[in-house]
Each structure stands twice: as structure tokens, then as C-alpha cells.
């Protein structure tokens, strides 16, 4: 399984970087501030490390781009 979720920024530029299907994305986090910073060109050093306090996402809780809005999903679960 490929990593998904917030992980230690493998490039060392930010506190955390969102990893999607094992690939670093432009989504970054420093403290509670989230922003975008495209990953640098070239490979990263080391391994992808999950943040110590980050919960592991499971596929049932992920909402992907182009998917249902969170409120719609919550309503569907209640009606369900």
C-alpha cells in the first residue's frame, strides 16, 4: 500500500507535506497553517515518515477530489 496523508516533509522545507499514493504533493503544513508549495524537482532524501501524531487514514474516511461534498457524505451516513 502506498502512503496517504500528512507526513514529515521529505524535502525538509516544511513541518509536514501531504503524501498521496506515495507521492509528495504541493500541500504543506507548518503548525496549523496549511498552504501550497510545489515539491522541488528531483528525488527526496530518506524515506516517507508518518507524523507521530497523525492518524492513519483508511479508505472509508477519505474524500477524493471530484467526490461527494463532506456534508453530503455525512447526510448519506445518517440516512443510511
C-alpha positions in Angstrom: 0.0 0.0 0.0 1.2 3.5 -0.8 1.4 6.1 1.9 -1.5 8.6 2.1 -1.9 11.6 4.5 0.2 14.1 6.4 3.9 13.0 6.7 7.1 14.7 7.7 8.1 16.8 4.6 10.8 14.6 3.0 12.4 17.7 1.4 12.8 19.4 4.8 11.2 22.7 3.7 8.1 22.4 5.9 6.9 20.6 9.0 4.6 18.3 7.0 3.6 17.6 3.4 0.6 15.7 2.1 1.5 12.4 0.5 -0.9 10.9 -2.0 -0.4 7.4 -3.2 3.2 7.5 -2.1 4.0 10.8 -3.9 4.7 14.2 -2.2 2.1 16.8 -3.2 2.1 20.6 -3.1 0.0 20.7 0.1 2.2 21.6 3.1 1.6 22.4 6.8 3.6 24.4 9.3 1.9 24.2 12.7 -1.8 24.8 12.0 -1.1 26.8 8.8 -1.8 24.9 5.6 -0.5 26.2 2.3 0.8 25.1 -1.1 4.4 24.8 -2.1 5.2 22.6 -5.1 7.7 19.8 -4.3 11.2 20.5 -5.6 12.3 18.8 -8.8 14.3 15.6 -8.3 14.0 12.9 -5.7 13.7 13.4 -2.0 16.2 12.2 0.6 15.4 9.4 3.0 12.0 7.7 3.4 8.5 9.0 3.8 7.8 9.2 7.5 4.3 9.5 9.0 3.9 12.3 11.5 3.9 10.9 15.1 0.5 12.5 15.9 -1.2 11.9 12.5 -4.0 9.4 12.4 -3.7 6.8 9.6 -6.4 7.4 7.1 -8.4 4.5 5.9 -10.2 4.4 2.6 -13.6 4.7 4.2 -12.9 8.1 5.5 -11.1 9.7 2.6 -13.0 12.0 0.2 -11.2 12.4 -3.0 -11.2 15.3 -5.4 -14.3 15.1 -7.5 -16.1 13.1 -4.9 -19.2 14.0 -2.9 -19.1 17.0 -0.6 -18.4 16.2 3.1 -21.9 17.3 4.1 -23.5 15.0 1.5 -21.5 12.1 2.7 -22.4 12.8 6.4 -26.1 13.0 5.4 -25.9 9.8 3.5 -24.4 8.0 6.5 -27.2 9.3 8.8 -29.9 8.2 6.3 -28.1 5.0 5.7 
